[in-house]
Amino acid sequence: TYPAKNIKKTDEIIKEIQKKKLSSSSLKDYIDCPLKFYFKHILSIREEEKMIEEFDSADAGKLIHKTLKHFIPHLFNTDKALNEDELFGILSKEFDKAFSKVGTQNHADVLMLKTAKSRFRQFIKNELKRKEEGYRTIEGNLELSGETKFKINDKITVTLTGRIDRIDEKDGKYFLIDYKTGKIPSAKAIKDFTNAP
C-alpha cells in the first residue's frame, strides 16, 4: 500500500475540471478516491490493458443494454400484442445476435452470459405487468443522453452528463428507466453518495 496523498486544488486543476464533462461514474470515483479521480479524469491516465481480453461484468452490461434497446419496441408494438413466449423468443434472438459479435469462447464468459439470459423470462413478466397497468415507452426515447451546467460556487461551474435507458409514460406522468445488471445500491449507499462532501 501507498501513503495517502492529497492533490492541492490549484487554479490550473480547477480549470481542467471545468473543461471536463463529469458523469455519475466519475463522481463516484471522486467519492471513492479523489486521487483516482485526479489520475483518471484530470491527467487521463488509464489502467494498463490486459494481454488477454476478458469479458467482464461491465461488458455483459453493455451487451444486455444493447439487446434491450432493440427489444423494447417489440414489447410495446400496438399492431400486434405478443405473449410471453413470443417475446422471450424475440429477446433471446436479439441477445444471441449481439453475443455472436463478441467472439468470446471463454467458458466463464459464456456461463456468465447464459446466466444473464436466464433472467429474461422474469424481465418480460415484469414488463407485461407494467404494460397491463398502463405504462408505455415513448417512441424514440431509448438511450437518451444529456448534460447540464452545475454551479458549485461563484467561481466554479462544472458540466454534468448522464444517460437514461428509456422514458415510460403513464397517465401524463413520466418515468425514467435505468437498467441495472449489477448490484443495486442500497438506500444507505445512495444516501451516503448524496451527502458526500
Solvent accessible surface area in square Angstrom, and as a share of the most:
residue,aa,sasa,rsa
1,T,182,1.06
2,Y,206,0.78
3,P,119,0.75
4,A,108,0.84
5,K,135,0.57
6,N,144,0.74
7,I,49,0.25
8,K,163,0.69
9,K,125,0.53
10,T,57,0.33
11,D,108,0.56
12,E,130,0.58
13,I,27,0.13
14,I,36,0.18
15,K,126,0.53
16,E,54,0.24
17,I,31,0.16
18,Q,59,0.26
19,K,146,0.62
20,K,54,0.23
21,K,130,0.55
22,L,10,0.05
23,S,39,0.25
24,S,81,0.52
25,S,68,0.44
26,S,3,0.02
27,L,59,0.29
28,K,110,0.47
29,D,15,0.08
30,Y,72,0.27
31,I,68,0.34
32,D,90,0.46
33,C,52,0.31
34,P,77,0.49
35,L,43,0.22
36,K,89,0.38
37,F,11,0.05
38,Y,39,0.15
39,F,84,0.35
40,K,69,0.29
41,H,34,0.15
42,I,16,0.08
43,L,81,0.41
44,S,64,0.41
45,I,97,0.49
46,R,158,0.58
47,E,157,0.70
48,E,166,0.75
49,E,152,0.68
50,K,139,0.59
51,M,191,0.85
52,I,135,0.69
53,E,156,0.70
54,E,104,0.47
55,F,26,0.11
56,D,76,0.39
57,S,82,0.53
58,A,61,0.47
59,D,47,0.24
60,A,8,0.06
61,G,9,0.08
62,K,144,0.61
63,L,13,0.06
64,I,17,0.09
65,H,33,0.15
66,K,94,0.40
67,T,1,0.01
68,L,8,0.04
69,K,80,0.34
70,H,93,0.42
71,F,0,0.00
72,I,3,0.01
73,P,74,0.47
74,H,68,0.30
75,L,3,0.01
76,F,23,0.10
77,N,53,0.27
78,T,126,0.73
79,D,136,0.70
80,K,119,0.51
81,A,90,0.70
82,L,29,0.14
83,N,84,0.43
84,E,46,0.20
85,D,98,0.51
86,E,71,0.32
87,L,2,0.01
88,F,52,0.21
89,G,39,0.38
90,I,43,0.22
91,L,0,0.00
92,S,15,0.10
93,K,143,0.60
94,E,27,0.12
95,F,4,0.02
96,D,68,0.35
97,K,104,0.44
98,A,11,0.08
99,F,44,0.18
100,S,84,0.54
101,K,145,0.62
102,V,54,0.31
103,G,55,0.53
104,T,26,0.15
105,Q,152,0.67
106,N,81,0.41
107,H,164,0.73
108,A,68,0.53
109,D,13,0.06
110,V,40,0.23
111,L,123,0.61
112,M,62,0.28
113,L,1,0.00
114,K,129,0.55
115,T,63,0.37
116,A,13,0.10
117,K,49,0.21
118,S,80,0.52
119,R,149,0.54
120,F,8,0.03
121,R,79,0.29
122,Q,99,0.44
123,F,41,0.17
124,I,0,0.00
125,K,92,0.39
126,N,73,0.37
127,E,11,0.05
128,L,39,0.20
129,K,127,0.54
130,R,56,0.20
131,K,38,0.16
132,E,152,0.68
133,E,82,0.37
134,G,33,0.31
135,Y,33,0.13
136,R,95,0.35
137,T,18,0.10
138,I,53,0.27
139,E,170,0.76
140,G,61,0.59
141,N,36,0.18
142,L,32,0.16
143,E,51,0.23
144,L,61,0.30
145,S,91,0.59
146,G,45,0.43
147,E,99,0.45
148,T,81,0.47
149,K,142,0.60
150,F,107,0.44
151,K,129,0.55
152,I,97,0.49
153,N,71,0.37
154,D,132,0.69
155,K,181,0.77
156,I,31,0.16
157,T,50,0.29
158,V,6,0.03
159,T,7,0.04
160,L,46,0.23
161,T,38,0.22
162,G,44,0.42
163,R,153,0.56
164,I,36,0.18
165,D,7,0.04
166,R,0,0.00
167,I,29,0.15
168,D,0,0.00
169,E,48,0.21
170,K,52,0.22
171,D,124,0.64
172,G,55,0.53
173,K,137,0.58
174,Y,143,0.54
175,F,70,0.29
176,L,121,0.60
177,I,36,0.18
178,D,67,0.35
179,Y,29,0.11
180,K,119,0.50
181,T,50,0.29
182,G,56,0.54
183,K,194,0.82
184,I,125,0.63
185,P,64,0.40
186,S,65,0.42
187,A,87,0.67
188,K,143,0.61
189,A,46,0.36
190,I,96,0.49
191,K,130,0.55
192,D,73,0.38
193,F,85,0.36
194,T,101,0.59
195,N,101,0.52
196,A,30,0.23
197,P,163,1.03
